[in-house]
Amino acid sequence: MTTKTSLAAEQLKNDPRLAEAKKLILDAVAEHQRPLVSVRPPSPELVADYQQMLSDFGAIRGGNIFFPYLGSGIGNGPFVELADGSVKLDLITGIGVHGYGHSHPMLIEAGINAAIGDTIMQGNLQQNTNSCDISKLLTDVACESGAGLKHCFLSTSGAMANENSLKMAFQKNHPANRVIAFTHCFAGRTLGLAQVTDKAKYRVGLPDTISVDYIPFFNENDPEKSTQYAVKRFKHHVERHPGKHAALWMELIQGEGGYYEGNTEFFEALIEVARENKIAVIADEVQTFCRTTRPFAFQHFGLDKQVDLVTIGKISQVCATLFTDDYIPQPGLISQTFTGSTWAIVAAHKIVSGLIANGNFGADGKNVRLNQHFAAGLKAVGAKYPGSISGPYGVGGMIAFTPFDGSAAIASEMVKRLYDAGLMSFMAGGDPSRVRFLIPLGCVDESHIDMACQILENVVSKMV
């Protein structure tokens, strides 16, 4: 009789030589990352070659990268070393991807475990037990407060997770062919998602693929009226195109749009209209996943029993579409050669379970405490230099502020000045434009945030 312990793979995992090799690797990384505990400028002797690399890379890509950033391959939590010898405090983390920062030992070990697996990628025909493990974890966590999201399909990108959710909604609600979305939403840059994303410049030169009707997002300064108006616009679109809407597309906290947060009453009012008209409710959590008081933002807002499909990505490394029984797709609708690299799949399990075990969630969890500490620091800088910082905005691991007049030019200038000073941030929104941070929730602490606020204050003092 074959048992699990008799499997060659299990014997390899338990081989003492592998354990010793992991220890040696982790010890070596720890030794070399030890000096990376503060920002520092480039090494003069590396600058010329670095600039040439940037120039060459930009030419190959057909355009320069936003930041002059080429990592050396090592970091230490929120600190990352670049190939010019500089060290940055990274609080944008690849727009929310690196939730445990740089060179985290837990993820290095996950990478070693993945590297000794038999394949680099897992996909349509062949998936290992790792895929089953992460899918079960995600559905268990999603359903812990009563949601019916019992199914999970893995994918390589947030855009693909979003595409899959739309395909399932269209198939289930055929022949409906329209989508309701919020103004200023961001869904992705594929041919289909560029139509949903409310930014015209992302659609320049592209053919029309999906018909989208927009409704206004929640206004925290006038909750009741903004809810009434959004419902009114939703009903108007439904009446104008009866039976034609397949999905209500919802970012519960707008990310690229500027870190605007809805509330439960607002979402429930819209979901009621969707239910009355048999319209699928999709929650796009590619950016918000693991960043609020609960692993899922729909849980944060108490919408567990009201969502049909949910998409996740970024911090989870491997991305996914979760869905209820009603939206199980017909064979062939969603299938990918790659559903994710083995490292991404193994890392996803470590990241999600790690954040849960480390107390990141809850009304007084680490996500909330870090947000409050950062918000206090931003407000202190704003008070010292009146008119420089408005806000802050956002929830948990998502935090932003409006710099000075909120123009795109001033936000871009501040982001670049912060980068030069050693702090990585990015922009969000428009009219006003904001400076945003996506905190590496698995490795950052209050001292890193204090350092960020000091850098910010130094930059602001030179811009007033």
ChimeraX attribute file (.defattr): number of C-alpha atoms within 10 A of each C-alpha:
attribute: neighborCount
match mode: 1-to-1
recipient: residues
	/A:1	3
	/A:2	6
	/A:3	6
	/A:4	9
	/A:5	10
	/A:6	10
	/A:7	10
	/A:8	10
	/A:9	14
	/A:10	11
	/A:11	12
	/A:12	13
	/A:13	14
	/A:14	12
	/A:15	11
	/A:16	11
	/A:17	11
	/A:18	15
	/A:19	11
	/A:20	11
	/A:21	12
	/A:22	17
	/A:23	13
	/A:24	12
	/A:25	15
	/A:26	17
	/A:27	12
	/A:28	11
	/A:29	18
	/A:30	16
	/A:31	10
	/A:32	12
	/A:33	18
	/A:34	10
	/A:35	10
	/A:36	20
	/A:37	17
	/A:38	15
	/A:39	19
	/A:40	15
	/A:41	14
	/A:42	16
	/A:43	11
	/A:44	10
	/A:45	10
	/A:46	13
	/A:47	15
	/A:48	10
	/A:49	12
	/A:50	19
	/A:51	13
	/A:52	11
	/A:53	15
	/A:54	17
	/A:55	16
	/A:56	13
	/A:57	15
	/A:58	14
	/A:59	11
	/A:60	10
	/A:61	10
	/A:62	9
	/A:63	10
	/A:64	14
	/A:65	13
	/A:66	8
	/A:67	13
	/A:68	17
	/A:69	16
	/A:70	15
	/A:71	15
	/A:72	14
	/A:73	11
	/A:74	18
	/A:75	27
	/A:76	25
	/A:77	26
	/A:78	30
	/A:79	26
	/A:80	27
	/A:81	24
	/A:82	20
	/A:83	20
	/A:84	21
	/A:85	19
	/A:86	22
	/A:87	24
	/A:88	26
	/A:89	31
	/A:90	28
	/A:91	28
	/A:92	23
	/A:93	24
	/A:94	16
	/A:95	20
	/A:96	25
	/A:97	19
	/A:98	27
	/A:99	31
	/A:100	24
	/A:101	27
	/A:102	23
	/A:103	21
	/A:104	22
	/A:105	18
	/A:106	14
	/A:107	20
	/A:108	18
	/A:109	18
	/A:110	20
	/A:111	18
	/A:112	15
	/A:113	17
	/A:114	21
	/A:115	13
	/A:116	14
	/A:117	16
	/A:118	11
	/A:119	13
	/A:120	13
	/A:121	19
	/A:122	23
	/A:123	19
	/A:124	11
	/A:125	9
	/A:126	11
	/A:127	16
	/A:128	15
	/A:129	9
	/A:130	19
	/A:131	22
	/A:132	13
	/A:133	14
	/A:134	22
	/A:135	21
	/A:136	16
	/A:137	15
	/A:138	23
	/A:139	18
	/A:140	15
	/A:141	18
	/A:142	24
	/A:143	15
	/A:144	12
	/A:145	13
	/A:146	13
	/A:147	22
	/A:148	21
	/A:149	26
	/A:150	16
	/A:151	20
	/A:152	23
	/A:153	18
	/A:154	29
	/A:155	28
	/A:156	21
	/A:157	20
	/A:158	26
	/A:159	22
	/A:160	23
	/A:161	25
	/A:162	30
	/A:163	21
	/A:164	24
	/A:165	31
	/A:166	22
	/A:167	16
	/A:168	24
	/A:169	28
	/A:170	21
	/A:171	18
	/A:172	18
	/A:173	19
	/A:174	13
	/A:175	12
	/A:176	18
	/A:177	18
	/A:178	21
	/A:179	24
	/A:180	23
	/A:181	25
	/A:182	24
	/A:183	17
	/A:184	22
	/A:185	25
	/A:186	22
	/A:187	25
	/A:188	20
	/A:189	14
	/A:190	17
	/A:191	16
	/A:192	21
	/A:193	21
	/A:194	23
	/A:195	24
	/A:196	29
	/A:197	23
	/A:198	20
	/A:199	15
	/A:200	9
	/A:201	8
	/A:202	16
	/A:203	19
	/A:204	9
	/A:205	7
	/A:206	12
	/A:207	11
	/A:208	11
	/A:209	13
	/A:210	15
	/A:211	14
	/A:212	21
	/A:213	19
	/A:214	20
	/A:215	20
	/A:216	17
	/A:217	25
	/A:218	24
	/A:219	16
	/A:220	13
	/A:221	8
	/A:222	9
	/A:223	14
	/A:224	13
	/A:225	12
	/A:226	17
	/A:227	23
	/A:228	15
	/A:229	15
	/A:230	21
	/A:231	20
	/A:232	15
	/A:233	15
	/A:234	22
	/A:235	18
	/A:236	13
	/A:237	19
	/A:238	20
	/A:239	11
	/A:240	10
	/A:241	13
	/A:242	12
	/A:243	17
	/A:244	20
	/A:245	27
	/A:246	27
	/A:247	27
	/A:248	26
	/A:249	26
	/A:250	24
	/A:251	26
	/A:252	24
	/A:253	27
	/A:254	25
	/A:255	26
	/A:256	20
	/A:257	24
	/A:258	26
	/A:259	23
	/A:260	21
	/A:261	17
	/A:262	19
	/A:263	17
	/A:264	13
	/A:265	15
	/A:266	19
	/A:267	22
	/A:268	16
	/A:269	14
	/A:270	20
	/A:271	21
	/A:272	14
	/A:273	17
	/A:274	21
	/A:275	13
	/A:276	8
	/A:277	16
	/A:278	14
	/A:279	27
	/A:280	28
	/A:281	23
	/A:282	25
	/A:283	26
	/A:284	29
	/A:285	28
	/A:286	28
	/A:287	25
	/A:288	28
	/A:289	22
	/A:290	28
	/A:291	29
	/A:292	28
	/A:293	22
	/A:294	23
	/A:295	21
	/A:296	23
	/A:297	25
	/A:298	27
	/A:299	20
	/A:300	19
	/A:301	18
	/A:302	19
	/A:303	19
	/A:304	20
	/A:305	14
	/A:306	19
	/A:307	20
	/A:308	23
	/A:309	28
	/A:310	27
	/A:311	29
	/A:312	29
	/A:313	29
	/A:314	22
	/A:315	28
	/A:316	25
	/A:317	25
	/A:318	27
	/A:319	27
	/A:320	31
	/A:321	28
	/A:322	28
	/A:323	26
	/A:324	16
	/A:325	11
	/A:326	14
	/A:327	21
	/A:328	16
	/A:329	17
	/A:330	10
	/A:331	7
	/A:332	7
	/A:333	12
	/A:334	17
	/A:335	15
	/A:336	16
	/A:337	13
	/A:338	16
	/A:339	25
	/A:340	24
	/A:341	20
	/A:342	27
	/A:343	24
	/A:344	23
	/A:345	29
	/A:346	24
	/A:347	26
	/A:348	27
	/A:349	22
	/A:350	17
	/A:351	22
	/A:352	21
	/A:353	15
	/A:354	15
	/A:355	20
	/A:356	17
	/A:357	10
	/A:358	11
	/A:359	12
	/A:360	26
	/A:361	21
	/A:362	15
	/A:363	14
	/A:364	12
	/A:365	17
	/A:366	24
	/A:367	27
	/A:368	20
	/A:369	17
	/A:370	23
	/A:371	23
	/A:372	16
	/A:373	15
	/A:374	25
	/A:375	20
	/A:376	15
	/A:377	21
	/A:378	25
	/A:379	18
	/A:380	15
	/A:381	19
	/A:382	21
	/A:383	13
	/A:384	13
	/A:385	16
	/A:386	13
	/A:387	13
	/A:388	20
	/A:389	24
	/A:390	19
	/A:391	15
	/A:392	23
	/A:393	19
	/A:394	22
	/A:395	21
	/A:396	27
	/A:397	27
	/A:398	23
	/A:399	25
	/A:400	29
	/A:401	28
	/A:402	26
	/A:403	25
	/A:404	22
	/A:405	17
	/A:406	20
	/A:407	16
	/A:408	19
	/A:409	10
	/A:410	18
	/A:411	25
	/A:412	18
	/A:413	14
	/A:414	23
	/A:415	23
	/A:416	19
	/A:417	19
	/A:418	23
	/A:419	20
	/A:420	16
	/A:421	18
	/A:422	22
	/A:423	23
	/A:424	25
	/A:425	24
	/A:426	24
	/A:427	23
	/A:428	22
	/A:429	21
	/A:430	15
	/A:431	12
	/A:432	17
	/A:433	24
	/A:434	35
	/A:435	25
	/A:436	29
	/A:437	24
	/A:438	27
	/A:439	32
	/A:440	25
	/A:441	26
	/A:442	21
	/A:443	16
	/A:444	20
	/A:445	17
	/A:446	13
	/A:447	10
	/A:448	20
	/A:449	21
	/A:450	16
	/A:451	16
	/A:452	23
	/A:453	21
	/A:454	15
	/A:455	20
	/A:456	21
	/A:457	21
	/A:458	14
	/A:459	17
	/A:460	21
	/A:461	13
	/A:462	8
	/A:463	14
	/A:464	10
